[in-house]
Amino acid sequence: MSTGLANSAIEPLPGFSEILRDQELFGSHDDEGVGNSINTWFDTLMIQSGIGVGPSVMLFLCALCGMTLGGLIFILQENLLSGLMIGTVGFVAPVIVAVVMRQRRQKQMMAQLPAMIDELARAAKTGRSIEQCWELVGNDTAAPLGSELQECSRRMKMGEDMAQGIKELPYRTGLVTLNILVTALSVHQVTGGDLVSVLERLSQTIRDRLLFLGRLRAATTGSRATAVLMLALPVCIVVFFSIRDPLYVQRLMVSDIGRKVTLGSIAFEIIGSLFIMRILQNSQRS
């Protein structure tokens, strides 16, 4: 009797999905405002970068890095302003690393996506259910895309249906292209139809999209490099002169004109950075 119970599989039930742990988030979908927008962006960055740490841990790491670098410069130069400037750079450095990791991760997943859809179409030809095909492809696909597919498969095993299990896949990866796949599979689950034909056409569409994005990035490489240089050059110049002459910024801030010009330059630098980063982000969406 015990052998029969041990060999029997547990059927997934919708109630099982309620025990799935929610991710730690700073932002809220109910609130509006600049602060909530920043928190939501930070939460999204942590999820899509694949670092595997929560926003609170990343925020602690930023504070630790900023205090370490700023304190080191303050001890060496005994200049509070220079320490604050370098500390700010240290605070932002982990966030920049996370942004770079997210871009690399998304690039790897986009390269894996056409082959994954082709394998999903081949698995569907064998007569398996779409949930079984998804699990098979998730186990055969390498990380990072395979890890996200396996997460969807685990959710479906916990009782969520196909549409609910893959609904957050575009958000967790940050790939707009996956919206097409999620929509196609969700519609097919409701209406039915030739799934293999849909997947084969979708694979060709994604390959054409990748080709277009590659040409677009090649054509705008110079413009994007110039934009990044414009953002980094003023900061590098100030840091260079501050290290060379610890009293450089202090003497600049003594005069009323120098103080106004410096604060105005910082404000315009921040505004320009936000505009340029938004343009670069929209132009590289995949």
Secondary structure, DSSP 8 states (H G I E B T S, - for coil): -HHHHHHS-----GGGGGGS-----S--SS--SHHHHHHHHHHHHHHHHT----HHHHHHHHHHHHHHHHHHHHHHH--HHHHHHHHHHHHHHHHHHHHHHHHHHHHHHHHHHHHHHHHHHHHHHTT--HHHHHHHHHHHS-TTHHHHHHHHHHHHHTT--HHHHSTTHHHHHT-THHHHHHHHHHHHHHH---HHHHHHHHHHHHHHHHHHHHHHHHHTHHHHHHHHHHHHHHHHHHHHHHHH-TTHHHHHHHSHHHHHHHHHHHHHHHHHHHHHHHHHHHHT--
